Amino acid sequence: MAQTQEEANAELRARLKKRCLTVERAGSGLARLLDALAGGDAMRREFCELWRNWKLVMGSDIALMAVPLGHRDRRLLVGAEDGMAMTELGFLREEMVARANAFFEKPWFKECQIMALQGRKGLDRPLEADGEPARPAPEPVERPSGRWLAEMDPDSPVARCYRAFAGRNGQQGQNGEERSAAQDGPGASDAGK
């Protein structure tokens, strides 16, 4: 059954009213969006402070063996160099959780998971402290010299491809002088096809 224009307009107005469109300042909507995307920016800053102050919070005896690797849900993730350090830190799990929660001044962590470092870097070290030299810039690739062009038939498809690969604009003529594709005339490159 066909709908009149007035009925269609009335239906559209009814749908738009259901949407509850409101106008708000871009700053307030953007702030809420960024907070939602950041997942609690204030808590992220607190975690960064914990990683930066790891040695102070845990004490030098624990900080020598325990490397902070992060957190997952309510678990503190701590890395150890070897099995012996993992065993020793296993006895200190509750102590590490208590010290981290004391730093936050609220019971954030419920447990501590000890794992092998396996080449991972701790969060307590600044990026410059890794001691790894910066990767050198890649050396520029040398273009092919095109030395085989003199021995090739200049009109062959292989020579044309090799000339393009070598980055040569001109080609060697039969008597050794350079000649360009423009000198060959229009359609000269298509002659061998």
CYANA upper distance limits for C-alpha pairs under 8 A (distance plus 0.5 A):
  3 GLN  CA      7 GLU  CA      6.79
  3 GLN  CA      8 ALA  CA      7.04
  4 THR  CA      8 ALA  CA      6.83
  5 GLN  CA      9 ASN  CA      6.67
  6 GLU  CA     10 ALA  CA      6.65
  7 GLU  CA     11 GLU  CA      6.65
  8 ALA  CA     12 LEU  CA      6.70
  9 ASN  CA     13 ARG  CA      6.70
 10 ALA  CA     14 ALA  CA      6.73
 11 GLU  CA     15 ARG  CA      6.79
 12 LEU  CA     16 LEU  CA      6.74
 13 ARG  CA     17 LYS  CA      6.72
 14 ALA  CA     18 LYS  CA      6.98
 15 ARG  CA     19 ARG  CA      7.23
 16 LEU  CA     20 CYS  CA      7.76
 16 LEU  CA     21 LEU  CA      8.20
 17 LYS  CA     21 LEU  CA      8.05
 24 GLU  CA     28 SER  CA      7.90
 24 GLU  CA     29 GLY  CA      7.68
 25 ARG  CA     29 GLY  CA      7.16
 26 ALA  CA     30 LEU  CA      6.36
 27 GLY  CA     31 ALA  CA      6.50
 28 SER  CA     32 ARG  CA      6.86
 29 GLY  CA     33 LEU  CA      6.71
 30 LEU  CA     34 LEU  CA      6.58
 31 ALA  CA     35 ASP  CA      6.60
 32 ARG  CA     36 ALA  CA      6.65
 33 LEU  CA     37 LEU  CA      6.68
 34 LEU  CA     38 ALA  CA      6.45
 35 ASP  CA     39 GLY  CA      6.73
 35 ASP  CA     40 GLY  CA      6.68
 35 ASP  CA     41 ASP  CA      7.05
 36 ALA  CA     40 GLY  CA      7.58
 40 GLY  CA     44 ARG  CA      7.02
 41 ASP  CA     45 ARG  CA      6.86
 42 ALA  CA     46 GLU  CA      6.92
 43 MET  CA     47 PHE  CA      6.78
 44 ARG  CA     48 CYS  CA      6.80
 45 ARG  CA     49 GLU  CA      6.77
 46 GLU  CA     50 LEU  CA      6.80
 46 GLU  CA    104 PHE  CA      7.86
 47 PHE  CA     51 TRP  CA      6.81
 48 CYS  CA     52 ARG  CA      6.67
 49 GLU  CA     53 ASN  CA      6.57
 50 LEU  CA     54 TRP  CA      6.23
 50 LEU  CA     57 VAL  CA      8.04
 50 LEU  CA    100 ALA  CA      8.00
 50 LEU  CA    103 PHE  CA      7.79
 51 TRP  CA     68 PRO  CA      7.27
 51 TRP  CA    123 LEU  CA      6.24
 51 TRP  CA    124 ASP  CA      5.22
 52 ARG  CA    123 LEU  CA      8.14
 52 ARG  CA    124 ASP  CA      5.72
 52 ARG  CA    125 ARG  CA      7.99
 53 ASN  CA     57 VAL  CA      6.55
 53 ASN  CA    124 ASP  CA      7.91
 54 TRP  CA     58 MET  CA      6.41
 54 TRP  CA     59 GLY  CA      8.38
 54 TRP  CA     63 ALA  CA      7.39
 54 TRP  CA     68 PRO  CA      8.13
 54 TRP  CA    124 ASP  CA      6.70
 55 LYS  CA     59 GLY  CA      5.86
 55 LYS  CA     60 SER  CA      6.18
 55 LYS  CA     62 ILE  CA      8.48
 55 LYS  CA     63 ALA  CA      5.70
 56 LEU  CA     60 SER  CA      7.68
 57 VAL  CA     99 ARG  CA      6.88
 57 VAL  CA    100 ALA  CA      7.46
 57 VAL  CA    103 PHE  CA      7.42
 58 MET  CA     62 ILE  CA      6.31
 58 MET  CA     63 ALA  CA      6.30
 58 MET  CA     96 MET  CA      7.13
 58 MET  CA     99 ARG  CA      6.89
 58 MET  CA    100 ALA  CA      8.16
 59 GLY  CA     63 ALA  CA      6.43
 60 SER  CA     64 LEU  CA      6.54
 61 ASP  CA     65 MET  CA      7.82
 62 ILE  CA     66 ALA  CA      6.35
 62 ILE  CA     89 LEU  CA      8.30
 63 ALA  CA     67 VAL  CA      7.23
 65 MET  CA     80 ALA  CA      6.53
 65 MET  CA     81 GLU  CA      7.81
 65 MET  CA     85 ALA  CA      6.54
 65 MET  CA     89 LEU  CA      7.97
 66 ALA  CA     78 VAL  CA      6.47
 66 ALA  CA     79 GLY  CA      6.31
 66 ALA  CA     80 ALA  CA      6.05
 66 ALA  CA     85 ALA  CA      8.47
 66 ALA  CA     89 LEU  CA      7.65
 67 VAL  CA     78 VAL  CA      6.00
 67 VAL  CA     79 GLY  CA      5.40
 67 VAL  CA     80 ALA  CA      6.77
 67 VAL  CA    122 GLY  CA      5.83
 67 VAL  CA    123 LEU  CA      8.01
 67 VAL  CA    124 ASP  CA      7.77
 68 PRO  CA     77 LEU  CA      6.84
 68 PRO  CA     78 VAL  CA      5.20
 68 PRO  CA     79 GLY  CA      6.71
 68 PRO  CA    122 GLY  CA      5.85
 68 PRO  CA    123 LEU  CA      6.15
 68 PRO  CA    124 ASP  CA      6.94
 69 LEU  CA     77 LEU  CA      5.82
 69 LEU  CA     78 VAL  CA      5.83
 69 LEU  CA     79 GLY  CA      6.68
 69 LEU  CA    121 LYS  CA      8.09
 69 LEU  CA    122 GLY  CA      5.91
 69 LEU  CA    123 LEU  CA      6.35
 70 GLY  CA     76 LEU  CA      6.94
 70 GLY  CA     77 LEU  CA      5.68
 70 GLY  CA     78 VAL  CA      7.70
 70 GLY  CA    123 LEU  CA      7.64
 71 HIS  CA     75 ARG  CA      6.02
 71 HIS  CA     76 LEU  CA      5.18
 71 HIS  CA     77 LEU  CA      5.66
 72 ARG  CA     76 LEU  CA      7.31
 72 ARG  CA     77 LEU  CA      7.69
 74 ARG  CA    108 TRP  CA      7.02
 74 ARG  CA    109 PHE  CA      5.25
 74 ARG  CA    110 LYS  CA      6.07
 74 ARG  CA    111 GLU  CA      7.38
 75 ARG  CA    109 PHE  CA      6.14
 75 ARG  CA    110 LYS  CA      6.61
 75 ARG  CA    111 GLU  CA      5.53
 75 ARG  CA    112 CYS  CA      5.84
 75 ARG  CA    113 GLN  CA      7.04
 76 LEU  CA     97 VAL  CA      7.78
 76 LEU  CA    109 PHE  CA      6.87
 76 LEU  CA    111 GLU  CA      6.88
 76 LEU  CA    112 CYS  CA      5.10
 76 LEU  CA    113 GLN  CA      6.56
 77 LEU  CA    112 CYS  CA      6.57
 77 LEU  CA    113 GLN  CA      5.54
 77 LEU  CA    114 ILE  CA      6.78
 77 LEU  CA    115 MET  CA      8.01
 78 VAL  CA    112 CYS  CA      7.66
 78 VAL  CA    113 GLN  CA      6.61
 78 VAL  CA    114 ILE  CA      5.49
 78 VAL  CA    115 MET  CA      6.80
 79 GLY  CA     86 MET  CA      8.37
 79 GLY  CA    114 ILE  CA      6.21
 79 GLY  CA    115 MET  CA      5.39
 79 GLY  CA    116 ALA  CA      5.83
 79 GLY  CA    117 LEU  CA      5.45
 79 GLY  CA    122 GLY  CA      8.25
 80 ALA  CA     85 ALA  CA      6.29
 80 ALA  CA     86 MET  CA      6.04
 80 ALA  CA    114 ILE  CA      7.55
 80 ALA  CA    115 MET  CA      6.73
 80 ALA  CA    116 ALA  CA      5.63
 80 ALA  CA    117 LEU  CA      6.03
 81 GLU  CA     85 ALA  CA      7.04
 81 GLU  CA     86 MET  CA      8.11
 81 GLU  CA    116 ALA  CA      6.60
 81 GLU  CA    117 LEU  CA      6.20
 81 GLU  CA    118 GLN  CA      8.18
 82 ASP  CA     86 MET  CA      6.82
 82 ASP  CA    116 ALA  CA      7.04
 82 ASP  CA    117 LEU  CA      8.49
 83 GLY  CA     87 THR  CA      6.66
 83 GLY  CA    116 ALA  CA      8.15
 84 MET  CA     88 GLU  CA      6.79
 85 ALA  CA     89 LEU  CA      6.52
 86 MET  CA     90 GLY  CA      6.54
 86 MET  CA    114 ILE  CA      6.90
 86 MET  CA    115 MET  CA      7.55
 86 MET  CA    116 ALA  CA      7.87
 87 THR  CA     91 PHE  CA      7.43
 88 GLU  CA     92 LEU  CA      7.47
 89 LEU  CA     93 ARG  CA      6.78
 89 LEU  CA    114 ILE  CA      7.74
 90 GLY  CA    114 ILE  CA      7.45
 92 LEU  CA     96 MET  CA      6.73
 93 ARG  CA     97 VAL  CA      6.77
 93 ARG  CA    111 GLU  CA      7.82
 93 ARG  CA    112 CYS  CA      6.13
 93 ARG  CA    113 GLN  CA      8.35
 94 GLU  CA     98 ALA  CA      6.55
 94 GLU  CA    111 GLU  CA      7.82
 94 GLU  CA    112 CYS  CA      7.94
 95 GLU  CA     99 ARG  CA      6.67
 96 MET  CA    100 ALA  CA      6.63
 96 MET  CA    112 CYS  CA      7.90
 97 VAL  CA    101 ASN  CA      6.55
 97 VAL  CA    109 PHE  CA      6.60
 97 VAL  CA    110 LYS  CA      7.50
 97 VAL  CA    111 GLU  CA      6.85
 97 VAL  CA    112 CYS  CA      6.82
 98 ALA  CA    102 ALA  CA      6.54
 99 ARG  CA    103 PHE  CA      6.77
100 ALA  CA    104 PHE  CA      7.00
100 ALA  CA    109 PHE  CA      7.98
101 ASN  CA    105 GLU  CA      6.42
101 ASN  CA    106 LYS  CA      6.13
101 ASN  CA    107 PRO  CA      5.59
101 ASN  CA    108 TRP  CA      6.26
101 ASN  CA    109 PHE  CA      6.86
102 ALA  CA    106 LYS  CA      7.11
102 ALA  CA    107 PRO  CA      8.14
104 PHE  CA    108 TRP  CA      7.78
117 LEU  CA    121 LYS  CA      8.05
121 LYS  CA    125 ARG  CA      8.28
121 LYS  CA    130 ASP  CA      8.36
125 ARG  CA    129 ALA  CA      6.67
125 ARG  CA    130 ASP  CA      7.95
126 PRO  CA    130 ASP  CA      7.99
143 ARG  CA    166 ALA  CA      6.87
143 ARG  CA    167 GLY  CA      7.89
144 PRO  CA    165 PHE  CA      8.06
144 PRO  CA    166 ALA  CA      5.42
144 PRO  CA    167 GLY  CA      8.20
145 SER  CA    166 ALA  CA      6.74
146 GLY  CA    162 TYR  CA      7.93
146 GLY  CA    163 ARG  CA      7.29
146 GLY  CA    166 ALA  CA      5.82
146 GLY  CA    168 ARG  CA      7.90
148 TRP  CA    152 MET  CA      7.15
149 LEU  CA    153 ASP  CA      8.44
149 LEU  CA    154 PRO  CA      7.93
149 LEU  CA    159 ALA  CA      7.09
149 LEU  CA    162 TYR  CA      8.03
149 LEU  CA    163 ARG  CA      7.57
149 LEU  CA    171 GLN  CA      7.89
149 LEU  CA    172 GLN  CA      7.40
150 ALA  CA    172 GLN  CA      6.55
150 ALA  CA    176 GLY  CA      8.15
152 MET  CA    156 SER  CA      8.21
152 MET  CA    159 ALA  CA      6.55
153 ASP  CA    159 ALA  CA      7.04
154 PRO  CA    159 ALA  CA      6.22
154 PRO  CA    160 ARG  CA      7.55
154 PRO  CA    171 GLN  CA      7.39
154 PRO  CA    172 GLN  CA      7.51
154 PRO  CA    173 GLY  CA      7.52
154 PRO  CA    174 GLN  CA      8.50
155 ASP  CA    159 ALA  CA      7.34
155 ASP  CA    160 ARG  CA      7.53
155 ASP  CA    189 SER  CA      8.09
155 ASP  CA    192 GLY  CA      7.08
156 SER  CA    160 ARG  CA      6.92
156 SER  CA    192 GLY  CA      6.94
157 PRO  CA    161 CYS  CA      6.72
157 PRO  CA    192 GLY  CA      7.14
157 PRO  CA    193 LYS  CA      8.27
158 VAL  CA    162 TYR  CA      6.56
159 ALA  CA    163 ARG  CA      6.42
160 ARG  CA    164 ALA  CA      6.77
161 CYS  CA    165 PHE  CA      6.59
162 TYR  CA    166 ALA  CA      6.49
163 ARG  CA    167 GLY  CA      6.65
163 ARG  CA    168 ARG  CA      5.86
163 ARG  CA    169 ASN  CA      7.97
163 ARG  CA    171 GLN  CA      7.73
164 ALA  CA    168 ARG  CA      6.67
164 ALA  CA    169 ASN  CA      8.08
169 ASN  CA    180 SER  CA      6.98
169 ASN  CA    181 ALA  CA      8.02
170 GLY  CA    178 GLU  CA      6.47
170 GLY  CA    179 ARG  CA      5.89
170 GLY  CA    180 SER  CA      4.71
170 GLY  CA    181 ALA  CA      7.01
171 GLN  CA    178 GLU  CA      6.09
171 GLN  CA    179 ARG  CA      6.03
171 GLN  CA    180 SER  CA      6.68
171 GLN  CA    181 ALA  CA      8.28
172 GLN  CA    176 GLY  CA      5.97
172 GLN  CA    177 GLU  CA      6.27
172 GLN  CA    178 GLU  CA      5.37
172 GLN  CA    179 ARG  CA      6.85
173 GLY  CA    177 GLU  CA      5.90
173 GLY  CA    178 GLU  CA      6.47
173 GLY  CA    179 ARG  CA      6.72
179 ARG  CA    183 GLN  CA      6.95
179 ARG  CA    184 ASP  CA      8.30
180 SER  CA    184 ASP  CA      7.41
181 ALA  CA    185 GLY  CA      7.63
181 ALA  CA    188 ALA  CA      8.16
181 ALA  CA    189 SER  CA      7.98
182 ALA  CA    186 PRO  CA      7.87
184 ASP  CA    188 ALA  CA      6.09
184 ASP  CA    189 SER  CA      8.41
187 GLY  CA    191 ALA  CA      6.91
